[in-house]
Amino acid sequence: MLPACRTDNEGFALPTFDLTPPDVEGFLEELWECPSAFHDCFPRRETRAHFFDYMVGQLSPLERKSIEPMALHVEGGTVRGLQRFLSDVVWDEEHMRWTYHQLVADAMGDPEGVLMVDETGFVKKGKESVGVARQYCGTLGKVENGQVGGLAGYASRHGYALVDQRLFVPEAWFTDVYAARRTRCHVPTDLTLQSNPQLAAAMVQAMVQEGLLPFKYLVAACLYGNSPAFWDAIEACVGVTAFVAIPAETRCWLQRPRTEDKTYTYKGAVHAKRVVVAPTHAPRSVAALAVSLPAASWYQRTVSEGTKGPLVYEFARQRITLCKDGLPERTVWLVLKRTLGVEPT
């Protein structure tokens, strides 16, 4: 239970969280109802029981939520049974995802909803899990042995939930050196190398085609702003407004330059190349554009209530055409945010 106020001398107080025994009456019955929604995803009764045990273990106060401590914590649970449940049992993943999305839509679906995509890393000391390799781990901010995956979250005024995931499999896993390990881990033989932005694009496309979770906005981190595949995926989302971060060094034009195809002969063959025709201005970085905007272009907005008061930033927006390989690409709205002060950043 939280105290009446954890922020003395501050501008706001956290609400109390008074939980009493009557508030949790019937909780176990409701917990049983949850896995019953996924009844058709598992082929056997024993498998459904292991699914319930695994779910209870994940909701437990255990510090280490690996198979053995969870199995020993759950009444009647067995280590070998839970291990086989995760390693050998095949369940209908697509049907499970569809059922889960239906539950999320019923509980918190909203036409003004937001779909969020990002990646995260999980430190793994072993070498046998799928996709484990030395790679950048966002949770640590450095290269470490672990797994990396793309995640999709959904949020509305009614709540928020994780709604999809895709595991990133490093390039090394597709070499002959990892052939035996791919077999042990049951990696699909038709799996191909995909970047995290490509995995995120697949998640977005699946959400749109499924049509269960309503969302009006889509937000993504800077990693995805450099991916043509991800841009193509979000542009196919009719009626959705996307906010995708891009690097400060991304180059752009304020006005889309004119282009034409020019032909040239190389080694006896005629080739065509698209070029910019007499550009009046060279493309510049969005960081340089932000510095050049007049003071009248910026306006202040309060984004949240911080622990020491409101968090206020200045914003500006500008229509730009992105530059890729020296040529104009897509035209978008650039939204800029900076801090207040004499030297805003």
C-alpha positions as CSV (number, residue, x, y, z in Angstrom):
1,M,0.0,0.0,0.0
2,L,1.4,3.4,-1.0
3,P,1.4,6.2,1.7
4,A,-1.0,9.0,1.3
5,C,1.8,11.2,-0.1
6,R,5.3,10.1,-1.2
7,T,6.1,13.5,-2.6
8,D,6.1,16.0,0.3
9,N,6.7,19.6,-0.7
10,E,6.0,18.8,-4.3
11,G,3.2,20.0,-6.6
12,F,1.2,16.8,-6.5
13,A,0.6,13.6,-4.5
14,L,0.4,10.0,-5.6
15,P,-3.0,8.5,-4.9
16,T,-3.4,5.9,-2.2
17,F,-3.6,2.2,-3.1
18,D,-5.7,0.6,-0.4
19,L,-6.0,-3.1,-1.1
20,T,-8.2,-5.1,1.3
21,P,-9.0,-8.8,1.4
22,P,-12.5,-8.3,-0.1
23,D,-10.8,-6.7,-3.1
24,V,-9.2,-10.0,-4.1
25,E,-12.0,-12.4,-3.3
26,G,-12.6,-14.6,-6.3
27,F,-9.2,-13.8,-7.7
28,L,-8.2,-17.5,-8.1
29,E,-11.4,-18.2,-10.0
30,E,-10.7,-15.4,-12.3
31,L,-7.2,-16.6,-12.8
32,W,-8.6,-20.0,-13.9
33,E,-10.8,-18.2,-16.4
34,C,-7.8,-16.6,-18.1
35,P,-6.2,-19.8,-19.5
36,S,-9.6,-21.2,-20.4
37,A,-9.8,-18.7,-23.2
38,F,-6.7,-20.4,-24.8
39,H,-8.2,-23.9,-24.4
40,D,-8.2,-24.6,-28.1
41,C,-4.5,-23.6,-28.5
42,F,-3.2,-26.7,-26.7
43,P,-3.8,-30.3,-27.8
44,R,-3.8,-32.1,-24.4
45,R,-5.2,-31.6,-20.9
46,E,-1.8,-32.0,-19.4
47,T,-0.4,-29.3,-21.6
48,R,-3.2,-26.9,-20.5
49,A,-2.3,-27.7,-16.8
50,H,1.4,-26.8,-17.5
51,F,0.3,-23.6,-19.1
52,F,-1.6,-22.6,-16.0
53,D,1.4,-23.6,-13.8
54,Y,3.7,-21.5,-15.9
55,M,1.4,-18.5,-15.8
56,V,1.1,-18.8,-12.0
57,G,4.9,-19.0,-11.8
58,Q,5.3,-15.8,-13.8
59,L,2.8,-14.0,-11.5
60,S,4.6,-15.2,-8.4
61,P,6.9,-13.1,-6.2
62,L,9.9,-15.3,-7.1
63,E,13.1,-13.4,-7.7
64,R,14.3,-15.9,-10.3
65,K,11.5,-17.0,-12.7
66,S,13.3,-19.8,-14.5
67,I,11.7,-23.2,-14.9
68,E,13.0,-25.0,-11.8
69,P,12.0,-22.4,-9.1
70,M,8.6,-21.8,-10.7
71,A,7.8,-25.5,-10.9
72,L,8.8,-26.0,-7.3
73,H,6.8,-23.0,-6.2
74,V,3.5,-24.1,-7.9
75,E,1.5,-26.8,-6.0
76,G,1.8,-30.0,-7.9
77,G,4.2,-28.6,-10.5
78,T,7.0,-30.7,-11.9
79,V,10.3,-29.5,-13.3
80,R,10.5,-32.0,-16.1
81,G,6.9,-31.4,-17.1
82,L,7.3,-27.6,-17.3
83,Q,10.6,-28.0,-19.2
84,R,8.9,-30.2,-21.8
85,F,6.0,-27.8,-22.0
86,L,8.3,-25.0,-23.2
87,S,10.8,-27.1,-25.2
88,D,8.8,-29.9,-26.9
89,V,5.1,-29.0,-26.9
90,V,3.8,-27.4,-30.1
91,W,0.8,-25.0,-29.7
92,D,-1.1,-22.9,-32.1
93,E,0.7,-19.6,-31.8
94,E,-1.3,-17.7,-34.4
95,H,-4.6,-18.7,-32.7
96,M,-3.1,-17.8,-29.3
97,R,-2.1,-14.4,-30.5
98,W,-5.5,-13.8,-32.1
99,T,-7.3,-14.8,-28.9
100,Y,-5.0,-12.6,-26.8
101,H,-5.6,-9.6,-29.1
102,Q,-9.3,-10.1,-28.8
103,L,-9.1,-10.0,-25.0
104,V,-7.0,-6.9,-25.1
105,A,-9.4,-5.3,-27.6
106,D,-12.4,-6.1,-25.3
107,A,-10.6,-4.8,-22.2
108,M,-8.9,-1.6,-23.5
109,G,-9.6,-1.2,-27.2
110,D,-10.1,2.4,-28.3
111,P,-10.3,4.1,-31.7
112,E,-7.8,6.6,-30.2
113,G,-5.4,3.8,-29.3
114,V,-1.6,3.9,-29.8
115,L,0.6,1.1,-31.2
116,M,4.2,1.3,-30.1
117,V,7.2,-0.6,-31.5
118,D,10.7,-0.8,-30.0
119,E,13.4,-3.4,-29.5
120,T,14.9,-4.7,-26.3
121,G,17.7,-7.0,-25.2
122,F,17.8,-9.9,-22.7
123,V,21.1,-10.9,-21.1
124,K,21.7,-14.7,-21.5
125,K,24.8,-16.3,-20.0
126,G,24.3,-19.6,-21.9
127,K,24.7,-20.3,-25.6
128,E,21.8,-22.7,-26.4
129,S,18.8,-20.3,-26.6
130,V,17.7,-19.3,-30.0
131,G,19.4,-16.1,-31.3
132,V,21.9,-15.8,-28.5
133,A,25.1,-14.0,-29.5
134,R,27.3,-11.1,-28.5
135,Q,25.2,-8.1,-29.6
136,Y,24.1,-4.7,-28.4
137,C,21.7,-5.0,-25.4
138,G,19.6,-1.9,-25.0
139,T,18.8,-2.7,-21.3
140,L,22.5,-2.5,-20.5
141,G,23.6,0.1,-23.1
142,K,26.5,-2.1,-24.3
143,V,27.4,-5.2,-26.2
144,E,26.7,-8.4,-24.2
145,N,25.9,-12.0,-24.7
146,G,22.1,-12.2,-25.0
147,Q,18.9,-12.2,-27.1
148,V,17.4,-9.2,-28.9
149,G,13.9,-8.9,-30.1
150,G,11.3,-6.4,-31.3
151,L,8.2,-5.7,-29.2
152,A,4.9,-4.1,-29.9
153,G,2.8,-2.5,-27.2
154,Y,-0.7,-1.1,-27.2
155,A,-2.0,1.7,-25.0
156,S,-5.3,3.6,-24.7
157,R,-7.1,5.6,-22.0
158,H,-8.2,2.2,-20.6
159,G,-4.8,0.7,-20.0
160,Y,-1.7,-0.8,-21.8
161,A,-0.4,-4.2,-22.8
162,L,2.3,-6.0,-24.7
163,V,0.7,-7.4,-27.8
164,D,3.4,-8.9,-30.0
165,Q,7.0,-9.9,-30.3
166,R,9.6,-11.0,-32.8
167,L,12.9,-12.6,-32.0
168,F,15.9,-11.2,-33.9
169,V,18.2,-14.0,-35.1
170,P,21.8,-12.7,-35.8
171,E,23.5,-13.4,-39.1
172,A,25.9,-15.8,-37.5
173,W,23.1,-18.2,-36.7
174,F,22.5,-18.7,-40.5
175,T,26.1,-20.0,-41.0
176,D,27.2,-23.7,-41.1
177,V,28.8,-23.2,-37.7
178,Y,25.4,-22.9,-36.1
179,A,23.7,-25.7,-38.2
180,A,23.6,-28.2,-35.3
181,R,22.4,-25.6,-32.8
182,R,19.6,-24.5,-35.2
183,T,18.4,-28.1,-35.3
184,R,18.5,-28.5,-31.5
185,C,16.5,-25.3,-31.1
186,H,14.0,-26.2,-33.8
187,V,14.7,-23.1,-35.9
188,P,12.4,-23.2,-39.0
189,T,14.4,-24.2,-42.1
190,D,12.8,-21.4,-44.1
191,L,13.7,-18.7,-41.6
192,T,15.7,-15.8,-43.3
193,L,17.8,-13.0,-41.9
194,Q,15.7,-10.0,-41.0
195,S,16.6,-6.7,-39.3
196,N,14.7,-5.4,-36.3
197,P,12.9,-2.8,-38.4
198,Q,11.8,-5.5,-40.9
199,L,10.5,-7.6,-38.0
200,A,8.6,-4.5,-36.7
201,A,7.2,-3.9,-40.1
202,A,5.9,-7.5,-40.1
203,M,4.2,-6.9,-36.7
204,V,2.5,-3.7,-37.9
205,Q,1.3,-5.4,-41.1
206,A,-0.1,-8.3,-39.1
207,M,-1.9,-6.0,-36.7
208,V,-3.5,-4.1,-39.6
209,Q,-4.5,-7.3,-41.5
210,E,-5.9,-8.8,-38.3
211,G,-8.0,-5.7,-37.6
212,L,-8.7,-6.6,-33.9
213,L,-6.9,-3.8,-32.1
214,P,-8.1,-0.3,-33.1
215,F,-5.4,2.4,-33.1
216,K,-5.1,5.9,-34.5
217,Y,-1.4,6.5,-33.7
218,L,1.8,4.6,-34.2
219,V,5.1,5.5,-32.5
220,A,8.5,4.1,-33.1
221,A,12.1,4.8,-31.9
222,C,15.0,6.2,-34.0
223,L,16.2,2.8,-35.2
224,Y,13.1,2.4,-37.4
225,G,13.3,5.9,-38.9
226,N,16.1,4.7,-41.2
227,S,14.3,1.6,-42.5
228,P,12.4,1.9,-45.9
229,A,10.6,-1.4,-45.1
230,F,9.2,0.1,-41.9
231,W,8.2,3.3,-43.6
232,D,6.4,1.3,-46.3
233,A,4.6,-0.7,-43.6
234,I,3.3,2.4,-41.8
235,E,2.3,4.2,-44.9
236,A,0.0,1.3,-45.7
237,C,-1.9,1.9,-42.5
238,V,-4.7,4.1,-43.8
239,G,-6.0,6.6,-41.2
240,V,-3.1,6.1,-38.9
241,T,-0.8,9.0,-37.8
242,A,2.8,7.8,-37.3
243,F,5.4,9.4,-35.1
244,V,8.8,7.9,-36.0
245,A,12.0,9.3,-34.6
246,I,14.9,10.0,-37.0
247,P,18.6,10.7,-36.3
248,A,19.6,14.4,-36.0
249,E,22.0,14.0,-39.0
250,T,19.2,12.9,-41.3
251,R,19.3,15.2,-44.4
252,C,16.3,16.9,-46.0
253,W,14.9,19.6,-48.2
254,L,12.3,22.2,-47.3
255,Q,11.1,22.1,-50.9
256,R,11.1,18.9,-53.0
257,P,13.8,19.3,-55.7
258,R,13.0,18.4,-59.3
259,T,14.7,15.2,-60.7
260,E,15.2,13.7,-64.1
261,D,16.7,10.5,-65.6
262,K,20.0,11.0,-67.4
263,T,21.6,8.4,-69.6
264,Y,25.3,7.6,-69.9
265,T,27.4,5.0,-71.5
266,Y,29.7,2.7,-69.5
267,K,31.6,-0.2,-71.0
268,G,29.6,0.0,-74.2
269,A,26.2,-0.2,-72.4
270,V,23.7,2.6,-71.9
271,H,22.6,3.2,-68.3
272,A,20.1,5.5,-66.8
273,K,20.5,7.4,-63.5
274,R,18.1,9.7,-61.7
275,V,19.7,13.0,-60.6
276,V,18.6,16.2,-58.9
277,V,18.2,19.0,-61.5
278,A,19.8,22.4,-60.6
279,P,19.0,22.3,-56.9
280,T,18.7,25.8,-55.4
281,H,19.7,24.4,-52.0
282,A,21.7,21.3,-50.9
283,P,20.0,19.0,-48.4
284,R,20.8,19.8,-44.8
285,S,20.5,17.9,-41.6
286,V,17.4,18.2,-39.4
287,A,19.7,19.5,-36.6
288,A,20.8,22.4,-38.8
289,L,17.2,23.0,-39.8
290,A,16.2,23.2,-36.2
291,V,18.8,25.9,-35.4
292,S,17.7,28.0,-38.4
293,L,14.0,28.1,-37.5
294,P,12.9,31.6,-36.3
295,A,11.7,32.0,-32.7
296,A,8.1,32.4,-33.9
297,S,8.1,28.8,-35.2
298,W,8.4,27.4,-31.6
299,Y,5.6,27.0,-29.1
300,Q,5.6,25.6,-25.6
301,R,3.7,22.6,-24.4
302,T,3.5,20.7,-21.0
303,V,4.2,17.1,-21.7
304,S,3.8,15.6,-18.2
305,E,3.9,16.2,-14.5
306,G,7.4,15.4,-13.2
307,T,8.4,14.7,-9.6
308,K,9.5,18.4,-9.3
309,G,6.7,20.0,-11.3
310,P,5.4,20.2,-14.9
311,L,7.8,19.2,-17.7
312,V,7.7,21.9,-20.4
313,Y,9.3,21.8,-23.8
314,E,9.2,23.8,-27.0
315,F,8.0,22.3,-30.2
316,A,8.1,23.2,-33.9
317,R,6.9,21.5,-37.1
318,Q,8.0,21.8,-40.6
319,R,7.1,20.1,-43.9
320,I,10.2,18.5,-45.4
321,T,11.3,16.0,-48.0
322,L,13.7,13.4,-46.8
323,C,17.0,12.8,-48.7
324,K,18.2,9.2,-49.4
325,D,21.3,8.5,-51.4
326,G,21.3,12.1,-52.6
327,L,17.7,11.9,-54.0
328,P,14.4,13.1,-52.6
329,E,12.4,10.3,-51.0
330,R,9.1,10.7,-49.0
331,T,7.6,14.0,-47.9
332,V,6.7,14.1,-44.2
333,W,6.0,16.5,-41.3
334,L,9.1,17.0,-39.1
335,V,8.2,17.6,-35.4
336,L,11.0,19.0,-33.4
337,K,11.3,19.2,-29.6
338,R,13.9,21.2,-27.6
339,T,14.5,22.2,-24.0
340,L,13.8,25.7,-22.6
341,G,16.6,28.1,-21.7
342,V,19.3,30.4,-23.2
343,E,20.9,27.4,-25.1
344,P,18.0,25.0,-25.9
345,T,18.9,21.5,-27.0
